[in-house]
Amino acid sequence: MKDIGIDLGTANVLIYVKDEGILLNEPSVIAIDTDTKEVLAVGHEADVMLGRTPEKVRAIRPLQDGVIADFEYTSKMLEEFIEKIRKRSSLKKSRILICCPANITQVERNAMYELAENLGAKKVYIEDEPKVAAIGAGLDIDRASGCMVIDIGGGTTDIAVLSLGSIVNSSSIKVAGNTMDHAIIEYIKNEYDLLVGEKTAEEIKINLGAIKDVEKDNCMEIKGRSLSLGMPKTVTITEEEVREAIKPEIDKITEEIKKVLENTPPELSADIVDKGVVLTGGGALIKGIAEYIEEDIKIPVFVAENPLTCVAEGCGILLMNPKNLDKNC
């Protein structure tokens, strides 16, 4: 029996197995045969099907805004992921730690418990993502000293101030990687009369996503369908245009950060000014985002060493000692 930690993200699922590390890191996508309900693919294999499936095949992201949007498909997807790592590790009757966005409802939290129990968990723990991300980023959250983490994921951005091992003040907003993708889609639609899919928008964000130090010559060719003609069309988009598209979304995040700071006790605020703020999650990889936020909030901002895996690594630290689970979850 080995304890496992699951970073159940809107964009990606990461699974950490105690003493073995991160054994799975795949997109949160499942492809289903709509006639037979048979699972055709999950993870990377299903991800390439998004927007490219025939009528009888459905490829979806069963997690939306960091929570379970489709319980049946999420359960099937996780079962397939667990089966993949069972081939390498015995997970029968494991304790399972699942991470979820801060401030989710009790109904959403109960769905997480039920999901883990369906996987055959011996015991289930639910923990807030920003807290686990802070642990994975190397922050010492157990001291009587304030620290702040901003986890910009696929469906939500979680902002939290922590002290003495707990969240003191937090906020979770549905502005993150996916909303930036949609902003890019709308920009291209309005500027070029071109319709592109979510996968293309995500590729644009990954390759050209920048908010500071924009390079005007950095560009990429994209293909889609002309809205007026209905025919395939190719255009070139620049890094500067991507900045214009995603800037309003990043500004929403910085405004929420300010609100959290305004409601933080002054002693903890002083600690945060001294130690700075840590960025985790995929959104932390947008070029110049740390400097942009720092200029706005007037507090040092740093990107974690491994922003994409901080939550999974935080799970590993909690799982190292069973007492950590009972204390923190």
C-alpha positions in Angstrom: 0.0 0.0 0.0 1.3 3.4 -1.0 -0.2 6.8 -0.3 -0.9 8.9 -3.4 -1.5 12.6 -4.0 -3.6 13.9 -6.9 -3.3 17.4 -8.3 -6.7 17.4 -10.0 -6.4 20.3 -12.3 -8.6 21.7 -15.0 -5.8 21.4 -17.6 -3.6 18.6 -16.2 -3.8 15.8 -13.7 -0.6 15.0 -11.8 -0.3 11.9 -9.6 2.4 11.6 -6.9 3.1 8.2 -5.3 4.8 8.2 -2.0 8.5 7.2 -2.2 8.3 7.1 -6.0 7.6 10.7 -7.0 5.4 12.0 -9.8 4.4 9.0 -11.9 1.8 10.7 -14.1 1.4 14.2 -15.6 -1.2 14.2 -18.4 -3.9 16.5 -19.8 -7.3 16.3 -18.0 -9.0 15.1 -21.2 -11.1 12.0 -21.9 -12.5 10.7 -25.2 -15.7 8.7 -25.1 -17.6 6.7 -27.8 -21.1 8.4 -27.5 -22.9 5.2 -28.6 -21.3 2.6 -26.3 -19.9 5.0 -23.6 -16.6 3.2 -23.9 -13.5 5.1 -23.0 -11.4 5.5 -26.1 -8.5 7.5 -24.7 -7.4 9.7 -21.8 -4.6 12.2 -21.2 -2.2 12.8 -24.1 -4.0 10.5 -26.5 -7.3 12.2 -25.9 -5.9 15.7 -25.9 -4.9 15.5 -29.6 -8.5 14.6 -30.4 -9.9 17.9 -29.0 -11.8 19.6 -31.8 -11.0 16.8 -34.2 -13.4 14.0 -33.4 -16.2 12.5 -35.6 -19.8 12.7 -34.5 -19.8 9.5 -32.5 -16.7 10.4 -30.5 -16.6 13.1 -27.8 -13.4 14.5 -26.4 -13.9 16.7 -23.3 -12.4 18.2 -20.2 -14.6 16.8 -17.4 -13.1 19.3 -14.9 -14.1 23.0 -15.3 -12.9 25.9 -13.1 -10.9 23.5 -10.9 -13.9 21.4 -9.9 -15.8 18.3 -11.2 -18.2 19.4 -14.0 -19.0 15.8 -15.1 -18.6 13.3 -12.3 -19.0 10.1 -14.5 -16.3 11.2 -17.0 -13.9 12.5 -14.3 -14.3 9.2 -12.5 -13.6 7.2 -15.6 -10.6 9.4 -16.5 -9.0 9.0 -13.1 -9.6 5.2 -13.1 -7.7 5.0 -16.4 -4.9 7.2 -15.0 -4.7 5.1 -11.8 -4.6 1.9 -14.0 -1.6 3.3 -15.9 0.5 3.8 -12.7 -0.8 0.5 -11.1 1.3 -1.2 -13.7 4.3 0.3 -12.0 3.2 0.6 -8.4 0.8 -1.3 -6.0 -1.9 1.2 -5.0 -4.5 -1.1 -3.4 -6.3 0.5 -0.5 -4.0 3.6 -0.6 -4.6 6.8 1.3 -5.4 9.4 -1.3 -4.8 13.2 -0.9 -6.7 15.3 -3.5 -5.9 19.0 -4.0 -8.7 21.4 -5.0 -9.1 25.2 -5.4 -9.6 27.2 -2.2 -13.1 28.3 -1.3 -15.0 25.5 -3.2 -18.4 24.6 -1.9 -19.1 21.7 0.5 -21.0 20.0 -2.4 -18.0 20.2 -4.6 -15.7 19.0 -1.8 -18.1 16.0 -1.2 -17.8 15.1 -4.9 -14.0 15.0 -4.5 -14.4 12.6 -1.5 -16.8 10.4 -3.4 -14.5 10.3 -6.4 -11.5 9.1 -4.3 -13.7 6.5 -2.5 -14.7 5.1 -5.8 -11.1 4.6 -6.6 -10.9 2.3 -3.6 -9.1 4.7 -1.2 -8.5 3.4 2.3 -8.8 7.0 3.6 -9.4 10.3 1.7 -7.9 13.7 2.4 -8.8 17.0 0.7 -6.5 19.9 0.8 -6.5 23.4 -0.7 -4.3 23.8 -3.7 -2.6 27.1 -2.8 -1.5 25.7 0.6 0.0 22.5 -1.0 1.5 24.7 -3.8 3.2 26.8 -1.2 4.6 23.7 0.5 5.8 22.4 -2.9 7.4 25.7 -3.7 9.5 25.4 -0.6 7.8 28.0 1.6 7.8 27.4 5.4 4.2 27.8 6.1 4.3 26.5 9.7 6.1 29.5 11.2 4.3 32.4 12.8 5.2 34.5 9.8 3.1 35.4 6.8 3.8 34.1 3.3 1.8 34.5 0.1 1.3 32.3 -2.9 -0.5 32.9 -6.2 -1.4 29.7 -8.1 -2.4 30.5 -11.7 -3.9 27.2 -13.0 -6.0 26.3 -16.0 -9.5 27.0 -14.5 -8.8 29.1 -11.5 -6.3 31.5 -9.9 -5.9 30.8 -6.2 -4.4 33.6 -4.0 -3.6 32.8 -0.4 -1.8 34.2 2.7 -0.6 31.5 5.0 0.8 31.5 8.6 1.1 28.8 11.3 0.3 26.0 8.8 -3.1 27.4 7.7 -4.6 29.8 5.2 -5.3 33.2 6.9 -6.9 34.9 3.9 -7.6 33.7 0.4 -9.5 34.1 -2.8 -10.2 31.9 -5.8 -11.3 33.4 -9.1 -12.3 31.8 -12.4 -9.7 33.8 -14.3 -6.7 31.7 -15.4 -5.1 29.9 -18.3 -8.4 28.9 -20.0 -9.8 32.5 -19.9 -6.6 33.7 -21.5 -7.1 31.1 -24.2 -10.7 32.4 -24.8 -9.4 36.0 -24.9 -7.0 35.0 -27.6 -9.8 33.3 -29.6 -12.0 36.4 -29.3 -9.1 38.7 -30.3 -8.3 36.7 -33.4 -12.0 36.5 -34.3 -12.4 40.3 -34.0 -9.1 41.3 -35.7 -8.8 38.7 -38.4 -12.3 37.3 -39.0 -10.8 34.0 -38.1 -12.1 31.2 -35.9 -9.5 29.1 -34.1 -10.0 26.3 -31.6 -9.0 26.0 -28.0 -5.9 23.9 -28.8 -4.6 26.5 -31.2 -5.2 29.3 -28.7 -3.3 27.3 -26.0 -0.4 26.8 -28.4 -0.4 30.6 -29.1 -0.4 31.4 -25.4 2.5 28.9 -24.8 4.6 30.2 -27.7 3.8 33.9 -27.6 2.4 34.5 -24.1 4.0 37.7 -22.7 3.0 40.6 -20.7 6.3 42.5 -20.4 9.5 42.7 -22.6 7.4 42.0 -25.7 9.3 41.2 -28.9 7.6 42.7 -31.9 9.4 40.3 -34.3 8.3 37.2 -32.4 5.3 35.8 -34.3 3.7 32.5 -35.4 1.5 31.4 -38.3 -1.9 30.2 -37.3 -4.7 28.4 -39.3 -8.4 28.4 -38.8 -11.7 29.1 -40.6 -12.7 32.4 -42.1 -16.0 33.5 -40.4 -17.2 35.4 -43.4 -16.1 33.0 -46.2 -16.3 29.7 -44.3 -13.0 28.6 -45.9 -9.7 27.7 -44.3 -7.5 30.7 -43.7 -3.9 31.4 -42.5 -2.8 34.6 -40.7 0.3 35.6 -38.7 -0.1 36.8 -35.1 2.6 38.6 -33.0 3.6 38.5 -29.4 2.5 42.1 -29.1 -1.0 41.1 -30.2 -1.1 38.3 -27.7 -0.2 40.7 -24.9 -3.1 42.9 -26.0 -5.4 39.9 -25.8 -4.4 38.5 -22.4 -3.6 41.8 -20.5 -7.2 42.4 -19.3 -7.3 38.9 -17.8 -4.0 39.4 -16.0 -5.2 42.7 -14.8 -8.2 41.0 -13.2 -5.8 38.7 -11.3 -3.7 41.6 -10.0 -6.9 43.4 -8.8 -7.8 40.3 -6.9 -4.3 40.1 -5.4 -4.8 43.6 -4.1 -8.1 42.7 -2.5 -6.5 39.8 -0.6 -3.6 42.1 0.5 -6.1 44.7 1.7 -7.8 42.2 3.9 -4.5 40.8 5.3 -3.5 41.5 9.0 -0.8 44.2 9.0 1.8 42.1 10.7 1.5 39.4 8.0 1.5 42.1 5.4 4.9 43.3 6.7 6.2 39.7 6.4 5.0 39.5 2.8 6.7 42.7 1.9 10.0 41.3 3.3 9.7 37.8 1.8 7.8 38.6 -1.4 5.1 36.6 -3.2 5.6 33.3 -5.0 3.9 32.4 -8.3 3.0 28.8 -9.1 1.0 27.1 -11.8 1.2 27.2 -15.6 0.3 30.9 -15.7 3.5 31.7 -13.9 5.3 30.8 -17.2 3.9 33.7 -19.1 6.9 35.9 -19.9 7.2 38.9 -17.6 4.2 38.1 -15.5 6.2 38.3 -12.2 7.6 41.7 -13.0 4.3 42.9 -14.2 2.5 42.0 -11.0 5.4 43.3 -8.9 5.1 46.7 -10.5 1.4 46.8 -9.7 1.4 45.6 -6.1 4.8 47.1 -5.2 5.9 43.8 -3.5 8.7 41.5 -4.8 7.2 38.6 -6.9 9.1 35.4 -7.7 8.3 32.4 -9.9 8.7 29.0 -8.2 11.5 26.8 -9.4 9.0 24.2 -10.8 5.7 26.1 -11.1 3.9 23.3 -13.0 4.6 20.6 -10.4 4.5 22.6 -7.1 1.1 21.1 -6.1 2.2 17.5 -6.8 5.5 18.0 -5.0 3.7 19.6 -2.1 1.5 16.4 -2.0 4.8 14.4 -1.7 6.0 16.4 1.2 2.7 15.9 3.1 2.7 12.2 2.3 6.3 11.8 3.6 4.9 11.6 7.2 1.3 10.3 7.9 1.1 12.9 10.7 1.2 15.6 8.1 -2.0 14.4 6.6 -3.8 14.2 10.0 -2.5 17.7 10.9 -3.0 19.5 7.7 -6.1 17.9 6.1 
